[in-house]
Amino acid sequence: MATAPQWASTQRHSSTASSAEPPADSPEASTIDQINVLIERISETEERMVQTMDELDLLAESEGADDLLADFMSNRDLHTPESWVNLVRQQFGDTIPDGVLNEGDMKLYISLYGEPIVHEIFEEGIAEEEGDSDQLFREDGEGGWEEIEYKENVEFEEDVPVVYDMEAGPEERETIAMQRTREVAEQLGGEIMLEQFENEAVPDSTPRAHPLTLLGKSQTDPSTIHLPKNSLTGPISVILSEVSNRHVAETAHRLFGGPGLPHSTTTPPPRAQLPQLPIPIHASQHYMANMEANAYLAVLYPGIYASALSVLVEVRKRLGTDWIRNLITQEGGPNVLDASGGGAGILAWRDVIRAEYETMVPDHPQEDPVPYGRSTVLTGSDALRLRASAILENTTFLPRLPDYLHVREKPTLEDSRDAPKRKQFDVIIAPHSLLGYEEEYERKEYVENLWALLNPKGGVLILLEKGRQKGFEAIAGAREMLLKRYIASPGSTEYNNSLEAPDETEPVVKGAGMIIAPCTNHSTCPMHNPAGPSKGRKDYCHFEQRYIRPPFLQRIMGAKDRNHEDIKYSYLAVQRGVDMRQELGIQQNAEATDAAFEGFEDVEDPSKIHPLSLPRAVYPPLKRRGHVIFDLCTPAGKIERWTVPRSYSRQAYRDARKSSWGDLWALGAKTRIPRNLNLGDKHGEGKKERLARRAADRAAREEEEMDEHERDEDEDDELDEGQSRSALPEPAPRKRGQNIPSWKKHNDKKKMRQALKRQVDAENTL
């Protein structure tokens, strides 16, 4: 038999010293007797507890738990009933062990705190014996336990290869509310009907989005980007915590144009009429002060990250799942270059890789690394390099880009050695780099060098600028140059690079390539025709992305009423060495535009319609009462306005109401007309020049009218001296409040003088 614990044999006896014993008939004697009776009852209860536990042979198996309970029960004599109940309440709450409170304490507990939950100490299970850990027990219904058989799954093998369903979505976990709903439905014998309600007149009959509409969506999901704390805002906050917020704000205002930071990645409204200047500091500059590097991180990183992430998401959608997964699984992973973002482009690319890898490997442990591949960042200054290296791990930093335009590609007569090995990148991200070059030829050389750095077997180049007129013109100029010299298209497969004797030089055969986004055509840009800069331009291709500003950027901008920013940008994404137009038979011409206008709502297999043969919304859709208006850039290379009314198609109208700026449209329209574009004046006349010209023309007309008036007065002097002014017909009386223009007064007087002159001439003739 197990030995009883020490606290079980402890007996409490009251002291009955004769010197302190009160008289029997005194009130103190009755109170002492009651206390003694209560103590005896407590002792009896404890003895019964020990005896019961000893009979069940549970004392030895739970010696540790008994010690804790013994220590707690040993302090019972030190408390009054009220304080003891309060202590039990604090220690155990609503669930108390059996035997801790006697009958009197239980009544007091109920009166103070309500009915408690009393449980037996060793009721929940049976201790496992050593060497028999695989046995399972269950209650037999008679107060005992019975052993149940446990069979291992002998078919399980650790070496079974894991096969992932690439098309399957993420596992949906049942929420608590959904679980409760299912239980109630089972009790009532019913079924759960899941419905998706829309803001329509008849929610139950509202159609879902068409598959081609979902495929043509260009926004991120969710549409508003929340900057990641672990990889972006958190490290930047730590770096900025070492300097004064006021100093960072003053430096940022000095560099980026004052309040509002108009010369940063932000895009002020056109009504501000601010000069369109490039970002004053760039990642490739060789000197940058510490505070300037801090301002670069705080002001430019969020905007570059948001716009680059939006473009990368669109590129991943258009190139498909196979493209990015092949990059992830290739040896060494993807090789990515951030040519002008200071590392913000790499952060955006890694988030895209992380999302794709979690879809590929849904059981990927959080602590295991993600195969990001090789990352390279251009940082010319030491101050920016040190800060970027604290944010980016496993990253190579280059002080300058290699110049492959002026390096020989093969051995020559002067140098018979093999050509130096060239770096090749799978993805190159170059945000806000073209406007830094003042001359157009410098921009073209820069883009050509980036093109030479691309992997010739499918490398992707992303150019990105601010969504203003000059930013669009820089992007459009780079697009025109790439199509003219490097990317072959039907009818344009060669390029003559000789300016002196074009007839005597053999043309250069252009290589394979394709524009991924935003264009779905390879003809001349309709918004950049004629090519080159122009003043007064109102229409230009750009897009918008909303992101939540981090707190440090909010403090720098002094913004209190709004914590988000709608950043506008123009971009171009091209692929070298791969032309899906030939591989997949993608058409980008007038026939493709006509087919898109008819719509693909009733097509049997939507997968046969490629998104790159659809028109893109280059402006926000105009959602009016009963119809939606799209301004689309078509595969034929024209800007057209399509109208989708309610009467055209219920599905098309519903999807048109849900469409956004930048989406590809596949469900057709009822009407289409060419859209008039305001491309400004190619010869350099802007708004101010145009207003000055109009004012000069108006002044010239007024001067001409005054000269004509003086000539009319001279004609009046030439009339006969005998002819009186009173002979002139009186003008029509002017009504009260009527304002007659000066030109009409002069015209009426002229008519009267001419009539009088004809009358005089007639009289002289007679």
Secondary structure, DSSP 4 states (H G I P E B T S, - for coil): -PPPPGGGG--------GGGPPPTTSHHHHHHHHHHHHHHHHHHHHHHHHHHHHHTT-TTTTHHHHHHHHHHHTTGGGS-HHHHHHHHHHHHTTEEETTSS-HHHHHHHHHHH---EEE-TT-S--PPPTT-TT-EEEE-SSSSEEEE-----TT--TTPPP---TT--PPPPPPHHHHHHHHHHHHHT---------SSSSGGGPPPPPHHHHHT--S-SSSEEE--IIIIIHHHHHHHTTS-HHHHHHHHHHHTTSTT-TTSS----GGG-------S--TT-S---HHHHHHIIIIIHHHHHHHHHHHHHHHHHHH-HHHHHHHHHSTT--EEEESSSTTHHHHHHHHHHHHHHHHH-TT--TTSPP---EEEEE--SHHHHHHHHHH-SSEEEESS----TTS-SS--SS--SPPPP---BSEEEEES-STT-SSHHHHHHHHHHHHHHB-TTT-EEEEEEESSHHHHHHHHHHHHHHHHHTB-BTTB-EE---SS-TTTSPPEEPB-EEEEES-S--S--TTSSS-S--BT------EEEEEEPPHHHHHHHT--S--EEEEEEEEEEEEES--HHHHS----SHHHHHHHHH--TT-S-GGGS-GGGS-EESS--EEETTEEEEEEE-TTS-EEEEEEETTT-HHHHHHHHT--TT-B--S--SEEEEPP----BTTS--HHHHHHHHHHHHHHHHHHHHHHHHHHHHHHHTS-TTS-GGGSPPPPPPPTT----HHHHHHHHHHHHHHHHHHHHHHHH-
